[in-house]
Amino acid sequence: MIATFHAAFAHMVAGRSIIQLPVFWLVSLICVVVTHVIGLSFSAVLPAPAGVHLVETSLVAWIGIIGAFRFTK
């Protein structure tokens, strides 16, 4: 759900072609899963419902989306 939200938002804001949406989603999904698997955590006080660190996964997903955006122009 995190990956889908960020990919859709990025495409809504900066998407130029329809092919970017699945690319953004795939990159975002990979980034979220990798971040969760390695257990990246900046702080214990940040929200982590069900053990998923929202701030960290969102940040890494946006880094991936920005990288994908540069390659899919």
DADA-V150917 format. One record per residue. N is the residue number from 1. NEAR is the number of other C-alpha atoms within 8 Angstrom. D_LAST is the distance of its C-alpha to the last C-alpha in Angstrom with 1 decimal. Layout:
((N NEAR D_LAST) (N NEAR D_LAST))
//
This chain:
((1 4 25.2) (2 7 23.6) (3 11 20.4) (4 10 20.3) (5 8 20.9) (6 13 18.2) (7 13 15.5) (8 11 16.7) (9 8 16.9) (10 11 13.4) (11 12 12.1) (12 7 14.8) (13 6 14.0) (14 6 10.2) (15 10 9.0) (16 7 7.5) (17 6 8.5) (18 7 11.5) (19 6 10.3) (20 12 8.6) (21 12 12.2) (22 8 14.0) (23 9 11.7) (24 15 12.1) (25 13 15.7) (26 8 16.4) (27 12 15.2) (28 16 17.1) (29 11 20.1) (30 8 20.3) (31 12 20.2) (32 14 22.8) (33 8 25.0) (34 8 25.0) (35 12 25.8) (36 11 28.5) (37 6 30.0) (38 6 30.3) (39 6 31.8) (40 8 29.9) (41 7 31.9) (42 6 32.0) (43 5 35.1) (44 6 37.6) (45 4 37.7) (46 9 34.1) (47 8 33.9) (48 8 33.8) (49 7 34.9) (50 4 35.9) (51 5 35.1) (52 8 31.3) (53 13 30.3) (54 10 28.0) (55 8 27.0) (56 11 26.2) (57 13 24.3) (58 11 22.3) (59 8 21.5) (60 11 20.4) (61 15 18.3) (62 10 16.4) (63 8 16.1) (64 11 14.6) (65 13 12.2) (66 8 11.0) (67 8 10.7) (68 11 8.8) (69 10 6.3) (70 7 5.9) (71 6 5.9) (72 6 3.8) (73 5 0.0))
//
